[in-house]
Amino acid sequence: MAFVHFFFICFLPTFILAFTHPGLLVSQSDINRIQTKLAAKKEPWTASWEKLTSIPFSSTEYKENAVKEVNRGENGEALWHDAAAAFNLALRWKVSGEEQFAEAASNILVAWADKLEVLSGGDDAYLTAGLQGYELANAAELLHDYKPFVGTGRSKVLKMFNEVFLPMNLDFLNQRLGSQHNVKHFFANWEQCNIASALAIAVVTDNQTTWDFAIDYFKNGVGNGAINNAISNIVKEPGTGKPLGQGQESGRDQGHSGMNFQLLGVIGQQAWNQGEDLFSYNNSRILLGAEYFARYNLGNDVPFEPYTNGIVSFDVISDASRGAIRPAWELLYSHYVLIKGLDAPWTTAYLNNSLEYFGGFEGGAGSWGEGSGHYDGLGWGSLLYHLDESDVRELKSSALPSVTSSKSHSQVAQDTQLPTSFAHLDTTSKPITETKASPTTTISHLPTETSVDEPTVPLPTMTKKPHRKAHKVKTGCRPPA
């Protein structure tokens, strides 16, 4: 008996703290805030909600399109349409409490879990695994406490994530493709979507090992999706000398460059809601890149350092698709300007430019056009991430969860102190058109916790140590990759 007692003490994890649920792109505090704003008929939440609830992708009449095999170039729209619908419907349930929407979202997810066996189409299959992987996982995460889904369909959906999506995410991030003989073969967005998917699936399946791997890869990975390669050069802004971050895809075109910041926002927000602050990592490198992109795409010059990775070489920044708009900037502005109190004039101005383009609020998947690029992100930033003055005051008067949570990585507490500049922020929501920045809008998230289930999943290979402090897993107890 003494030996058994010694074995359990020495060789089993000493303490496991649950992941926060819901805790990906949407937290419970986001839902609470949306409900409060809608009850008070506040804008832009009301207009955004009305748009969400009016489109076919948010209707209980939506019919799923599940198939056995998805080829991005042939029938990929079936999956990206259904991923958008599943998320929209799950979000409608969380906000309204009407179970018909949860049931509709659950039906979509379970239909895919019952049929999907393979993602094909050559290398493009890894885009599907990344983009639709994180989108489907976000839909499933919103249904975390919907009892009929948990009781009958959730296990099937988790099996799909673990057997179809996650193995491809991990293969890609471990450079197991033949074309990855040069680890920087692929542009940044390819790895970023797979990081986003690995993180999302880790939370949905409560998989600490995969979580640690994805966090570690974002910080230390060798490919272009890792943050220090995704923002490939630090340059000085003309006139001010402030640092700006030249994006790895800046010489390619601005449409894909904008996609980088859409995905970096997803990665950052998913981590933030679990107590891991990637937004501030390496001197807020995401923000430096966002400022560079926004300045250039608002019609201003930026320095450009010649870039090569052995596959492509760029001597000048590309003006292809300059001014590209994606619904991604409410989140970035909210986090850096309102939550962190940082100076981000070009990000602010680009948000204002985007809001004018979209008609006053950011839309979401299924609401602003067709084609794969319109489904690379789930959107609805004005509904989810907009903060008004009362929200900022509430943040100022209470500690952020990432500062106080026992789950937080030690760096978070140092980088997330609430600045005194909160008291002087202009949080008006009227869009502007000038390139000289003036703040606009946005939000915050205060996660809560629930119980979790044990996952059975493929193993990553890069994990070094847990990145959520309360998860104490004895090194050496994990199986080898």
CORNOR-V262050 format. One line per field, one symbol per residue. ss: DSSP state (A for helix, B for strand, O for the rest). phi: phi as a letter, one per 30 degrees, with the letter a starting at -180 (. if undefined). burial: # if it has 16 or more other C-alpha atoms within 10 Angstrom, else .. A space follows every 10 residues. Layout:
# CORNOR-V262050
ss=???
phi=???
burial=???
This chain:
# CORNOR-V262050
ss=OAAAAAAAAA AOOOBOOOOB OOBOOOBAAA AAAAAAAAAO OOOOAAAAAA AAAAOAAAOO OOOOOOOOBB BAAAAAAAAA AAAAAAAAAA AAAAAAOOAA AAAAAAAAAA AAAAAOOBBB OOOAAAAAAA AAAAAAAAAA AAOOOOAAAA AAAAAAAAAA AAAAAAAAAA AAAOOOOAAA AOOOOOOAAA AAAAAAAAAA AAAAOOOAAA AAAAAAAAAA OOOOOOAAAA BBBBBBOOOO OOBBBBBOOO OOOAAAAAAA AAAAAAAAAA AAOOOOOOOO AAAAAAAAAA AAAAAAAOOO OOOOOOBBOO OOBBOOOOOO OOOOOOOOAA AAAAAAAAAO OOOOAAAAAA AAAAAAAAOO OOOBOOOOOO OAAAAOOOBO AAAAAOOOAA AAAAAAAOOO AAAAOOOOOA AAAAAOOOOA AAAAOOOOOO OOOOOOOOOO OOOOOOOOBO OOOOOOOOOO OOOOOOOOOO OBOOOOOOOO O
phi=.ddddddddd ccedabcddd bdacdbcddd dddedddddc hdccdddddd dedccedccd ddcdbdbdbc cedcbededd dddddddedd deddddidde dddddddddd ddddcdbacb jiededdddd dddddddddd ddcecdeddd dbcddddddd edccddeded dddchcdedc ecdcdcdedd dddddedddd deddchcddd ededdddedb dcddddedcd cdbcbcdejc iddbcdddcd ddadddddde ddddddeddd dedciccddc dhhhdededd ddededdcjc dbdbcebbbi cbbbcbddcd hdjecbdbce dddedddddc icdbdddddd deddddddjj addbejcbkc jeddbdbdii ddddbdbcdd ddddddcbdd eddcddddde deddccdddd dedcdccdcd dbcddddaeb akaabbdbbb dbcdcbbdcd bcecadcced dccdejdddd d
burial=.......... ......#### ########## #.###.##.. ..#######. ###...###. .#.#.##..# ##...##### ########## #####...#. ########## ####.##### #...###### ########## ####.#..## ..######## ########## .####..... ..######## ########## ########## #########. ########## #######... ..######## ########## ########## ########## #..####### ########.. .####.#... ...#..###. .######### ########## ########## ######...# #######... ...####### #########. ##..##...# ###.#.#### .##.##.#.. .#..#.#.#. ###.#.#### ########.. .#..#.#### .##.###### ###....... .
